[in-house]
């Protein structure tokens, strides 16, 4: 039995141009940002991000690891560098 871990973190939405690789907007419940390994790509700074993809209705789609443009990560809820 899982213990109560409290409320789930809200999902963030990223435009297609702000993450690699996929099509259409991405809704992701961000769990970890790999702050220690930035990547320069397409003339911008990107970070590898782990999380749970969710549908527009809030249903879990599956685990994802994606590259997300750095400027899009500054407004995440509870943005902490861990």
N, C-alpha and C positions, 0 to 999 in steps of 0.2 A: 504494500500500500504506500503510495507517495504521500509525503507530508505536504501540508498546505504551504506553498511557496509565495503566497500573496498574489496580488493582481499581476496579470501579464503586462509586459511592456507594450505600449501602443506600436502599431506598424507605421513605418515611414514609407512614403511613396517617392520613387526616383524616376525621373523621365528617362526615356530610352537613351538619350545622348549622355546621361550622367552615370551610366553603369556599363560594364562589359561582362558578358556578352549575352544578348537576348534581344527580344523585340517587344515593343510596347512598354507601358509603364510597369515598374516593379514595385510591389508592396512587400516590404520586408520588416520583420520584427528583428531588429539588429541585436545580436548577442555579444559579438566581439569584433572590435576593429584592431587590426594588426598595425598599431601605430609605429612600431619599431622598424617597419620595412616599407617605406613609401616607394612608389614606382613612378617614374616620369614617362608619360604616354600621351601622344597627341598634343604635345606642348603644355601639358598640365600635370599636376600632382594627383595621384590616385592611391587608394589604400585597399588592401584585401579585407573583406568583411564576411563574417559568418553570421548566419541567421536563419530564421524560419520564414519562408515565403508564404503569404496568405492571399486568399482571393479577395475580390472586391466586397464579398459578403462576410469576410473575416474567418473563413474556413482555412485550416492549415493545408498547404499544397505539398510542402516538403522542405527539407534542409537545402540551403543554398550557400555557396561561397562565390562571391562576386567581387570585382574591382569597382569601387565607387569613387567618383571625383571628390577630392578633398574638400572643396568648398561646400559640398552638399552634406558633409558630415558635421559641420559646425553647429547646425540647428537641431541635432537629434535630441529627443527627450533624455534627460539624465546623461548627458554626454560627459563621460569620464574617461580619461586615458588610463587604462589598466594594462 
